[in-house]
């Protein structure tokens, strides 16, 4: 293996002597093609997972080779040393997280060499995000953040020549429409991927449909993007893996008995002849690489050089194939110049089936606690970024902590991280990284609050165990406690707050000394029974808070407060239920065997005999809703794949549920026990227009031969006719229809349920002409509707086998010597079908980014005065503060979104001059979605549909659809007006004094 050594210095000095005018990057650096031939764009690449079988660092450093031989630092080392030997060679680098780690260890000489390669288009960044993110379990906010991070590193390090033009999503297990939209909004020219349902792919191969124009939004205009599927995964052609990890024959071209040039060229041309039959143009793209290849890049390039030489020599004999090093961007540029038309795509590529018995829908749910932890990471990241801006935090430690949190959140978007498809040891490492990063984020937020509030010495403790009603700080200091709430949303929000406390009496007051209604609610016994839980606190203090950006609430002990009323209803039998019937103000048990629990806006009816929810009434609609839990007993499901063993192995509990009702003026709770390992609380808050289902699952029992997968089920009388709706990464909703796909007929004989599962990142819904039922969630999950009026959401899985797709171990999560216990929440909204779903959108935002709670001791009066924080309440109600963060030392990134779609909202306009002035702005410029390209420079490829009826006469481009905002401090306020179409996101960089 050859590494960078003396030759690097020599070549670097030689390269640097070349006049700058001879450098060209981007499409100007693309190789010349031949119009009368089949042009074979050979793309050297290495797919480097940011954690999978080994941890991130183990992959980078080449550690733990007994697990997998892979060392990314050596890959980049040897690729650079080979690129500088021949100006025709090309390589694409994808994962910026690994490259940035490598870059930090390089000498200045090596950095000069690499910059030269980038400026000549020989080393091309493709994708360019911090990781190659998943597309099913991610939320759009985190995807945008990790692209912003990766592209900013490339821009800061290399300038415009490093800006990727292509999305390279070759390994995610299905592809979302929102991801394609994000690429379009960033100005990318196209995207390529390698996984598609096998039936869809076969159909496209037969019908020249492997490449298409993807209409990536039902609302946004100019959101189309060229999309292509690789012919044979992302691997080299069979027999042509020249990597040291492979056993394929090298090309032997000497006077040797083993000389194999003819056979190697013959076989290669036979392969590409077949490939070319299934693509529309005289250009095809052949990837040359695979997972963690090019660790000794000399072997790869030496053989590829020979292949190019001998394939092209055949042209003298009449061959019509032209082979050369290229990149996905150069390939797409050739297609763009070809002036062809292409088929259209409007929905997405879920679910992905690699065969009729293998639908990759299990990973929508795998490792549910990790999926929730990732959401917590995003939550504190948004809080810390905003507070860093408002408080003007600038110390090295504060910058380092924020940067680290950004980076780890980028890692967590990786398609083997948030998906839960990694080995258990790697999952543990992800948890460690994220925990450390979250702690850093809480420290940054604490520093910001000390500058912004009137508590310069406040502890501002964050408690990460609030999901099990545990916080040591509140347990010890509830007698004089300050609860500081930070609202990361744009608009003032009212939400209920829960604080773990001991069994004492408390009073809550606001910043003006006014008493705030509160009550003490007992923690569910299943939570108290957790073996590892310290039971110092067995109650939650609940109160309703209203917060613009920052608000303090004060808690102290008092002599007495009204007790929460409760009704105990053991439901072993109908007779027992009747015997224990009692009546209070807002909950009553009727002789006919029903218990009614209601607030001023919602009424629930529980069937006393079964113990199950029976009826929901809200928003003027009354609906029979039977809600329960079901268990799939599965034989060979795995981390990736959900496989039902047979239809009889799915049982929904239809009774035997014990329940207790806790009734108070602010909160009503129905505590239900379904089984020793499944329980939930149905919760109503006064004035809140949704029903909360607080579920607790685990330890899931395993049999020797069978695993189990637990689902939340909801049955109604809704005449949904097989149609339901799921969100795309938390943004637009996509219509689903049972057993149907947009472009092909799926094979569902063996796995009818798994083949109808879709990602549910924030919401799933169904409706008829009269009513609509939506269920919102707090983490990525999977869901379906297998019967009219029915919704099903999978919550947790514990399995006994690996599914054979690489991870090599069963998904069997354990903690504290037993199976994992997971807790989470779902939210039900029932409404008339003709009403706007904008209330669901607002609920999504409050669930995704609720108040972050900080706790301090109340030390009495202080002379400190709180610093004013800007209000965004002047923004239209549909405008979301998507991002506010430090960008450079003197720049702030500001991103706003109209979160309603075309059916829910309208065009809105508002003025951002007040925010600009608060931030001491000097200039403002508008950029593409990622924040790194001036919007005025946007120029991306436009392609034409087959349905247009004619071929374009010249190449066409998309440019900015509106005049980019650019203004300076001296200009009029009217120059700072912002207009947002439905679903539009606009991104600005504010330069500050």
Secondary structure as UniProt FT lines:
FT   HELIX           6..16
FT   HELIX           20..22
FT   HELIX           26..29
FT   TURN            35..36
FT   STRAND          38..45
FT   HELIX           56..61
FT   TURN            65..67
FT   HELIX           72..83
FT   TURN            84..85
FT   TURN            87..88
FT   STRAND          91..93
FT   HELIX           96..103
FT   TURN            104..105
FT   HELIX           108..119
FT   TURN            120..121
FT   STRAND          123..125
FT   HELIX           140..158
FT   HELIX           160..162
FT   STRAND          166..169
FT   HELIX           177..186
FT   STRAND          190..193
FT   HELIX           198..206
FT   TURN            207..208
FT   STRAND          211..215
FT   STRAND          224..229
FT   TURN            233..234
FT   TURN            238..239
FT   TURN            244..245
FT   TURN            257..258
FT   HELIX           261..276
FT   TURN            277..278
FT   STRAND          283..288
FT   TURN            295..296
FT   HELIX           297..313
FT   HELIX           314..317
FT   STRAND          321..325
FT   HELIX           328..337
FT   TURN            338..339
FT   STRAND          341..345
FT   STRAND          353..355
FT   TURN            356..357
FT   STRAND          358..359
FT   HELIX           362..364
FT   HELIX           368..390
FT   TURN            391..392
FT   HELIX           396..412
FT   TURN            415..419
FT   HELIX           424..452
FT   TURN            456..457
FT   TURN            464..465
FT   HELIX           466..468
FT   HELIX           472..477
FT   TURN            478..479
FT   STRAND          480..486
FT   STRAND          493..501
FT   STRAND          506..509
FT   TURN            511..512
FT   STRAND          515..516
FT   STRAND          518..522
FT   HELIX           525..528
FT   TURN            531..532
FT   TURN            535..536
FT   STRAND          539..547
FT   STRAND          550..557
FT   STRAND          565..569
FT   HELIX           574..579
FT   STRAND          587..590
FT   TURN            591..593
FT   STRAND          594..598
FT   STRAND          602..607
FT   TURN            608..610
FT   STRAND          613..618
FT   TURN            619..620
FT   STRAND          621..634
FT   HELIX           647..649
FT   STRAND          650..652
FT   STRAND          658..663
FT   STRAND          667..675
FT   TURN            676..677
FT   STRAND          678..685
FT   TURN            686..687
FT   STRAND          691..697
FT   STRAND          707..715
FT   TURN            721..722
FT   STRAND          723..727
FT   TURN            729..730
FT   STRAND          733..737
FT   TURN            738..739
FT   TURN            752..753
FT   HELIX           754..756
FT   STRAND          758..760
FT   STRAND          763..767
FT   STRAND          771..777
FT   STRAND          781..784
FT   TURN            788..789
FT   STRAND          790..798
FT   STRAND          814..815
FT   TURN            816..817
FT   STRAND          818..819
FT   STRAND          822..832
FT   TURN            833..834
FT   HELIX           838..848
FT   STRAND          852..857
FT   TURN            873..874
FT   TURN            877..878
FT   STRAND          879..888
FT   TURN            889..890
FT   STRAND          891..898
FT   TURN            902..904
FT   STRAND          908..911
FT   HELIX           913..918
FT   TURN            919..920
FT   STRAND          921..927
FT   TURN            929..930
FT   HELIX           935..937
FT   STRAND          940..942
FT   STRAND          944..945
FT   HELIX           946..948
FT   STRAND          956..958
FT   STRAND          966..968
FT   TURN            969..970
FT   HELIX           973..976
FT   STRAND          977..980
FT   TURN            982..983
FT   STRAND          985..992
//
